[in-house]
Amino acid sequence: MGANQKTANLQAARPRRSLRALLVEDSETDGLLLKRALDRGWFATTCERVDTAEKMQKALASQPWDLILCDHSMPQFSAPEALDLLKKHRLDIPFIIVSGYIEEETAIAAMHAGAHDYIMKDRLARLVPAVERELREAEVRRARQKSEEDLRRAHEELELRVEQRTADLRRANKQLHEMFEERKRLEHELLEIAENERRRIGFDLHDDLGQKLTGVSLMLKGLEQRLATDKHACFAEAQKIEQLLDEVMRHTHDLAKQFSSLDIQGDDLGAVLKGLAGNVKKMFGITCGFTLKGTLPELPRNTIAQLYKIAQEAISNAIKHGKATEVTIGLLRQDDQLVLTIRNDGIPFVQPSSKHRMGLRIMNYRANTVGATLDVKAADGSGTLVTCEIPVKNGSKTSLRSAEDGNASSSPAVPTSRTRTSAAPVEAKHN
């Protein structure tokens, strides 16, 4: 079997490719030659010939086309006009000029205008390879265009989802902010109620219980005088009762003063804490020292007030529930943190079975209102350590002298590790 016969057999076994070709040609004979050349290139060609703009426009609207073969110059039409019409329809169809004669400059201008190739009619052997090449490139362009369109659509969908998600996050953030503001408002309200209640208790102790104890004291003194006049055997017991009553009256007076005088005076946190230590020694008769180290920043009055009241509450818990005999208040500036510590030697911190201890909850609320963290735990050795840390800025400082009380250690007790709690209540035995 010869080589030509083998080639013919291979072509016969290969299926023909369907091709819809629009022939812009005024010569019917040339149109048949073009179709024959395509058929020989193993295309199953469906052709339609047009030679005017109106016919071409109608053909473009009637069906999709795979290829346009256009003569350059015709009596009623031309290749440049056909290209302009194709652009108006915004169709990407391989456009090949097939002409009997065309100057090179004219052919180059047509290529710049959008033609994909040009072929001379006396060289139709180039037609099939040119058509196959342009069909492949058209498929590549369509695939790229589809990918770009899919990418654009995916980008638009992504932007829409991002906008929706952003809107959802804004709403959630707004709700969270409103909840946070409401919580802060409730915490402030709770602190206000607690302080008002303590003031009321202080006034009741002073105005009601204090006056009644004074009356009892006067009556007891009268009774003591009569027993002394009668030289009664109970005179000594009456004196003891009067001494105990005097102690009760002094303690009641101190408690009334403590409860009713909750508002602090001054903008110097170190000074007010040192004053608190002095009052504790005077009122409760225990050792209470204060240490201050570092350069303290300027603080808002509310922050000073809340830190003061945290220290006051911690000391009150230590004395009433921890049975402490020594308390140390420490204040330390540590880089961008201000650390307040209250250490006592009383009953160590113990995790209770009961939750919701009001005293510690209020201390946590106070810390939360000024952006601080609070930690309460058993100290090393014995007693309890309360630590309150608040972030401070490096700017806006006030130089304060380092102050120490003789009864205190040289530095505040600052724990090396802590479990912090900001808003959640601290559960402890202390109330």
C-alpha positions as CSV (number, residue, x, y, z in Angstrom):
1,M,0.0,0.0,0.0
2,G,1.4,3.4,-1.0
3,A,1.9,6.5,1.1
4,N,-0.9,8.4,-0.6
5,Q,-3.3,5.5,0.0
6,K,-2.4,5.4,3.7
7,T,-3.1,9.1,4.0
8,A,-6.4,8.7,2.2
9,N,-7.4,5.9,4.6
10,L,-6.5,8.0,7.7
11,Q,-8.5,10.9,6.4
12,A,-11.5,8.6,5.7
13,A,-11.3,7.3,9.2
14,R,-11.2,10.9,10.7
15,P,-14.7,12.4,11.4
16,R,-15.4,15.7,9.7
17,R,-15.6,18.8,11.8
18,S,-18.8,20.8,11.4
19,L,-18.2,24.4,10.2
20,R,-20.6,27.2,9.7
21,A,-19.0,29.7,7.3
22,L,-20.4,33.0,6.2
23,L,-19.0,34.0,2.8
24,V,-19.0,37.7,2.1
25,E,-18.4,37.3,-1.6
26,D,-20.0,38.8,-4.7
27,S,-18.8,35.9,-7.0
28,E,-20.8,32.7,-6.8
29,T,-17.9,30.8,-8.4
30,D,-15.4,32.0,-5.9
31,G,-17.8,31.1,-3.1
32,L,-18.0,27.5,-4.4
33,L,-14.2,27.4,-4.6
34,L,-13.9,28.5,-1.0
35,K,-16.4,25.8,0.1
36,R,-14.6,23.1,-1.9
37,A,-11.3,24.1,-0.3
38,L,-12.8,23.9,3.2
39,D,-14.4,20.5,2.4
40,R,-11.1,19.2,1.2
41,G,-9.7,20.3,4.6
42,W,-12.0,17.7,6.2
43,F,-14.7,20.2,7.3
44,A,-18.4,19.5,7.0
45,T,-19.1,23.0,5.8
46,T,-22.4,24.8,5.8
47,C,-22.1,28.1,3.9
48,E,-24.2,31.2,3.2
49,R,-23.0,33.8,0.7
50,V,-23.8,37.5,1.1
51,D,-22.6,40.5,-0.8
52,T,-24.3,43.5,0.9
53,A,-24.3,45.0,4.4
54,E,-28.0,44.3,4.7
55,K,-27.6,40.6,3.9
56,M,-24.7,40.3,6.2
57,Q,-26.5,41.9,9.1
58,K,-29.5,39.6,8.5
59,A,-27.2,36.5,8.4
60,L,-25.4,37.5,11.6
61,A,-28.8,37.8,13.3
62,S,-30.1,34.5,12.0
63,Q,-27.6,32.0,13.5
64,P,-24.2,31.8,15.1
65,W,-21.2,31.5,12.7
66,D,-17.8,29.8,13.2
67,L,-16.0,31.6,10.4
68,I,-16.3,34.6,8.1
69,L,-14.4,34.7,4.7
70,C,-14.6,38.1,3.1
71,D,-13.5,39.4,-0.3
72,H,-11.7,42.7,0.2
73,S,-13.5,44.7,-2.5
74,M,-17.0,44.2,-4.0
75,P,-19.3,46.5,-6.0
76,Q,-21.7,47.1,-3.1
77,F,-19.6,46.1,-0.1
78,S,-16.0,45.8,1.3
79,A,-14.0,44.1,3.9
80,P,-13.6,47.3,6.1
81,E,-17.3,47.7,6.1
82,A,-17.9,44.1,7.0
83,L,-15.4,44.5,9.9
84,D,-17.3,47.6,11.2
85,L,-20.6,45.7,11.0
86,L,-19.1,42.7,12.9
87,K,-17.8,45.1,15.6
88,K,-21.2,46.7,16.0
89,H,-22.6,43.2,16.7
90,R,-19.8,42.6,19.2
91,L,-19.1,39.2,17.9
92,D,-15.8,37.4,18.2
93,I,-15.7,35.4,14.9
94,P,-12.5,34.6,13.0
95,F,-12.5,37.0,10.0
96,I,-10.2,36.1,7.1
97,I,-9.9,38.3,4.0
98,V,-9.7,36.2,0.8
99,S,-9.0,38.4,-2.2
100,G,-7.8,38.1,-5.8
101,Y,-5.5,41.1,-5.3
102,I,-4.7,43.3,-2.2
103,E,-1.8,45.6,-1.6
104,E,0.4,44.8,1.4
105,E,-0.3,48.1,3.1
106,T,-4.1,47.6,2.7
107,A,-3.8,44.1,4.1
108,I,-1.8,45.4,7.1
109,A,-4.4,48.1,7.7
110,A,-7.2,45.5,7.6
111,M,-5.3,43.4,10.2
112,H,-5.0,46.4,12.4
113,A,-8.8,47.0,12.0
114,G,-9.6,43.5,13.3
115,A,-9.0,41.0,10.5
116,H,-7.3,37.8,11.6
117,D,-5.5,36.9,8.4
118,Y,-5.6,37.5,4.6
119,I,-5.1,35.0,1.8
120,M,-4.8,35.4,-1.9
121,K,-7.4,33.5,-4.0
122,D,-4.6,31.9,-6.1
123,R,-3.1,30.5,-2.9
124,L,-6.1,28.7,-1.3
125,A,-3.8,25.9,0.0
126,R,-3.1,28.3,2.9
127,L,-6.8,28.5,3.7
128,V,-7.4,25.4,5.7
129,P,-4.3,25.8,8.0
130,A,-5.2,29.4,8.6
131,V,-8.8,28.5,9.4
132,E,-7.8,25.7,11.8
133,R,-5.4,28.1,13.5
134,E,-8.0,30.9,13.9
135,L,-10.6,28.4,15.1
136,R,-8.2,27.2,17.9
137,E,-7.4,30.8,18.9
138,A,-11.1,31.7,18.9
139,E,-11.7,28.8,21.3
140,V,-8.9,30.0,23.5
141,R,-10.4,33.5,23.5
142,R,-13.8,32.2,24.4
143,A,-12.4,30.0,27.2
144,R,-10.4,33.0,28.6
145,Q,-13.5,35.2,28.3
146,K,-15.6,32.7,30.1
147,S,-13.0,32.3,32.8
148,E,-12.8,36.1,33.2
149,E,-16.6,36.3,33.3
150,D,-16.7,33.5,35.9
151,L,-14.0,35.3,37.9
152,R,-15.8,38.6,37.7
153,R,-19.1,37.0,38.8
154,A,-17.3,35.2,41.7
155,H,-15.7,38.5,42.7
156,E,-19.1,40.2,42.7
157,E,-20.6,37.4,44.7
158,L,-17.7,37.6,47.1
159,E,-18.0,41.4,47.5
160,L,-21.8,40.9,48.1
161,R,-21.1,38.3,50.8
162,V,-18.4,40.5,52.3
163,E,-20.9,43.4,52.4
164,Q,-23.5,41.2,54.0
165,R,-21.1,39.8,56.5
166,T,-19.8,43.2,57.3
167,A,-23.3,44.5,57.8
168,D,-24.0,41.5,60.1
169,L,-20.8,42.2,62.0
170,R,-21.7,45.9,62.4
171,R,-25.1,44.9,63.8
172,A,-23.6,42.3,66.1
173,N,-20.9,44.8,67.2
174,K,-23.6,47.5,67.8
175,Q,-25.6,45.0,69.9
176,L,-22.5,44.0,71.8
177,H,-21.6,47.6,72.4
178,E,-25.1,48.3,73.6
179,M,-24.9,45.3,75.9
180,F,-21.5,46.4,77.2
181,E,-22.8,50.0,77.8
182,E,-25.9,48.6,79.6
183,R,-23.7,46.3,81.7
184,K,-21.5,49.3,82.7
185,R,-24.6,51.3,83.5
186,L,-26.0,48.5,85.7
187,E,-22.6,48.1,87.4
188,H,-22.5,51.8,88.1
189,E,-26.0,51.6,89.4
190,L,-25.1,48.6,91.6
191,L,-22.2,50.5,93.0
192,E,-24.3,53.5,93.6
193,I,-26.9,51.4,95.4
194,A,-24.2,49.7,97.5
195,E,-22.7,53.0,98.5
196,N,-26.0,54.6,99.3
197,E,-26.9,51.6,101.4
198,R,-23.6,51.8,103.3
199,R,-24.2,55.5,103.9
200,R,-27.7,54.7,105.2
201,I,-26.3,52.1,107.6
202,G,-23.7,54.6,108.8
203,F,-26.4,57.2,109.4
204,D,-28.6,54.7,111.2
205,L,-25.7,53.6,113.4
206,H,-25.0,57.2,114.3
207,D,-28.5,58.6,114.6
208,D,-30.4,55.7,115.9
209,L,-28.2,53.1,117.5
210,G,-25.7,55.6,118.7
211,Q,-28.3,57.8,120.4
212,K,-29.9,54.7,122.0
213,L,-26.5,53.5,123.3
214,T,-25.9,57.0,124.7
215,G,-29.3,56.8,126.5
216,V,-28.4,53.4,127.9
217,S,-25.0,54.8,129.0
218,L,-26.6,57.7,130.9
219,M,-29.1,55.3,132.5
220,L,-26.3,53.0,133.4
221,K,-24.2,55.8,135.0
222,G,-27.3,56.8,137.1
223,L,-27.7,53.2,138.2
224,E,-24.0,53.0,139.0
225,Q,-24.2,56.2,141.2
226,R,-27.1,54.7,143.2
227,L,-25.3,51.4,143.7
228,A,-22.2,53.3,144.9
229,T,-24.3,55.4,147.3
230,D,-26.0,52.2,148.7
231,K,-22.6,50.4,148.6
232,H,-24.3,47.6,146.8
233,A,-22.4,44.4,146.0
234,C,-23.2,44.8,142.2
235,F,-21.4,48.1,141.9
236,A,-18.3,46.5,140.5
237,E,-20.3,44.6,137.9
238,A,-22.0,47.8,136.9
239,Q,-18.6,49.4,136.3
240,K,-17.6,46.6,134.1
241,I,-20.8,46.8,132.1
242,E,-20.2,50.6,131.7
243,Q,-16.7,49.9,130.3
244,L,-18.0,47.4,127.8
245,L,-20.7,49.8,126.8
246,D,-18.1,52.5,126.2
247,E,-16.2,50.2,123.9
248,V,-19.4,49.3,122.0
249,M,-20.2,53.0,121.6
250,R,-16.7,53.8,120.4
251,H,-16.8,50.9,117.9
252,T,-20.3,52.0,116.7
253,H,-19.0,55.5,116.3
254,D,-16.1,54.3,114.2
255,L,-18.3,52.1,112.0
256,A,-20.7,54.9,111.5
257,K,-17.9,57.2,110.4
258,Q,-16.5,54.5,108.1
259,F,-19.8,53.8,106.4
260,S,-21.0,57.4,106.1
261,S,-17.6,58.8,104.9
262,L,-17.1,57.0,101.6
263,D,-16.2,59.9,99.4
264,I,-12.5,60.5,99.2
265,Q,-10.9,63.9,98.8
266,G,-7.9,64.7,96.6
267,D,-6.3,63.6,93.3
268,D,-3.3,61.9,94.7
269,L,-3.8,58.1,94.9
270,G,-0.7,57.6,97.0
271,A,-1.9,60.2,99.5
272,V,-5.4,58.8,99.9
273,L,-4.2,55.2,100.3
274,K,-1.7,56.3,102.9
275,G,-4.5,58.1,104.7
276,L,-6.6,54.9,104.5
277,A,-3.8,52.9,106.2
278,G,-3.7,55.5,109.0
279,N,-7.5,55.3,109.5
280,V,-7.4,51.5,109.6
281,K,-4.7,51.6,112.3
282,K,-6.7,54.2,114.3
283,M,-10.1,52.5,113.9
284,F,-9.3,48.9,114.3
285,G,-6.0,48.9,116.2
286,I,-4.1,46.7,113.8
287,T,-0.8,47.2,111.9
288,C,-1.5,48.7,108.5
289,G,1.4,49.9,106.3
290,F,1.5,51.6,102.9
291,T,4.3,51.5,100.3
292,L,4.6,53.4,97.1
293,K,7.3,52.8,94.4
294,G,7.7,54.3,91.0
295,T,6.4,57.4,89.2
296,L,2.6,57.4,89.2
297,P,0.6,58.7,86.2
298,E,-2.2,61.2,86.5
299,L,-5.4,59.3,87.0
300,P,-9.1,60.4,86.6
301,R,-10.9,61.0,89.9
302,N,-13.2,58.1,89.2
303,T,-10.3,55.7,88.8
304,I,-8.7,57.0,92.1
305,A,-12.1,56.6,93.8
306,Q,-12.6,53.0,92.6
307,L,-9.1,51.9,93.5
308,Y,-9.4,53.4,96.9
309,K,-12.7,51.6,97.5
310,I,-11.3,48.3,96.3
311,A,-8.5,48.7,98.9
312,Q,-11.1,49.7,101.5
313,E,-13.3,46.6,100.7
314,A,-10.3,44.2,100.7
315,I,-9.1,45.5,104.1
316,S,-12.6,45.3,105.5
317,N,-12.9,41.7,104.4
318,A,-9.4,40.9,105.8
319,I,-10.4,42.3,109.3
320,K,-14.0,41.0,109.5
321,H,-13.7,37.6,107.9
322,G,-10.0,36.9,107.7
323,K,-9.3,38.0,111.4
324,A,-6.2,39.8,110.1
325,T,-3.8,41.6,112.5
326,E,-1.5,43.1,109.9
327,V,-2.3,44.5,106.5
328,T,0.0,46.0,103.8
329,I,-1.1,48.2,101.0
330,G,1.3,48.4,98.0
331,L,1.2,50.6,95.0
332,L,3.7,50.0,92.2
333,R,4.2,51.5,88.7
334,Q,5.4,48.7,86.5
335,D,6.0,49.8,82.9
336,D,2.5,50.3,81.4
337,Q,0.8,48.8,84.4
338,L,-0.2,50.3,87.8
339,V,-0.4,47.5,90.4
340,L,-2.3,47.8,93.6
341,T,-1.8,45.0,96.2
342,I,-3.5,44.4,99.6
343,R,-1.9,41.6,101.6
344,N,-3.1,40.4,105.0
345,D,-1.9,37.8,107.5
346,G,-5.4,36.5,108.3
347,I,-7.2,33.3,107.4
348,P,-6.0,32.2,103.9
349,F,-8.2,32.4,100.8
350,V,-10.4,29.3,100.5
351,Q,-12.6,28.4,97.6
352,P,-16.1,28.0,99.0
353,S,-19.1,25.9,97.9
354,S,-21.2,29.0,97.8
355,K,-21.1,31.4,94.9
356,H,-22.1,35.1,94.4
357,R,-20.2,36.7,97.3
358,M,-21.4,40.3,97.2
359,G,-18.2,41.9,98.5
360,L,-15.9,40.3,96.0
361,R,-18.5,40.9,93.2
362,I,-18.5,44.6,94.0
363,M,-14.7,44.7,93.9
364,N,-14.8,43.1,90.5
365,Y,-17.4,45.5,89.3
366,R,-15.3,48.4,90.5
367,A,-12.2,47.1,88.7
368,N,-14.2,46.5,85.5
369,T,-15.6,50.1,85.4
370,V,-12.0,51.4,85.1
371,G,-10.6,48.7,82.8
372,A,-8.6,46.9,85.5
373,T,-8.2,43.2,86.3
374,L,-8.7,41.8,89.8
375,D,-7.1,38.7,91.4
376,V,-7.8,37.3,94.8
377,K,-5.9,34.3,96.1
378,A,-4.2,32.8,99.1
379,A,-0.8,34.4,99.7
380,D,2.4,32.4,100.0
381,G,2.7,31.2,103.6
382,S,-0.4,32.6,105.2
383,G,-3.1,35.2,104.6
384,T,-4.7,36.5,101.4
385,L,-3.3,38.6,98.5
386,V,-5.6,40.9,96.5
387,T,-4.1,42.3,93.3
388,C,-5.6,44.9,91.0
389,E,-3.8,45.9,87.8
390,I,-4.8,48.8,85.5
391,P,-3.1,49.7,82.3
392,V,-1.7,53.3,82.1
393,K,-0.2,55.3,79.4
394,N,3.5,56.3,79.4
395,G,2.7,59.9,78.9
396,S,1.1,62.4,81.3
397,K,2.9,61.6,84.5
398,T,2.9,63.2,87.9
399,S,6.2,62.9,89.9
400,L,5.4,61.6,93.3
401,R,7.9,61.0,96.1
402,S,8.4,57.4,97.2
403,A,6.6,57.1,100.5
404,E,6.8,54.4,103.1
405,D,5.1,53.8,106.4
406,G,7.4,52.6,109.1
407,N,5.2,49.6,109.9
408,A,5.3,48.3,106.3
409,S,7.9,46.4,104.3
410,S,10.1,48.3,101.9
411,S,8.2,47.2,98.8
412,P,4.6,46.2,98.0
413,A,3.8,42.5,97.7
414,V,3.3,41.9,94.0
415,P,2.6,38.3,93.0
416,T,4.8,36.7,90.3
417,S,1.8,34.9,88.7
418,R,-1.9,35.6,88.8
419,T,-5.2,34.3,87.5
420,R,-7.0,37.4,86.3
421,T,-10.6,38.1,86.3
422,S,-12.1,41.3,85.0
423,A,-15.9,41.1,85.0
424,A,-16.6,37.6,86.3
425,P,-17.2,37.4,90.0
426,V,-14.4,36.1,92.2
427,E,-15.6,33.2,94.3
428,A,-14.0,33.2,97.8
429,K,-14.7,32.6,101.4
430,H,-14.4,36.3,102.1
431,N,-17.6,38.3,101.7
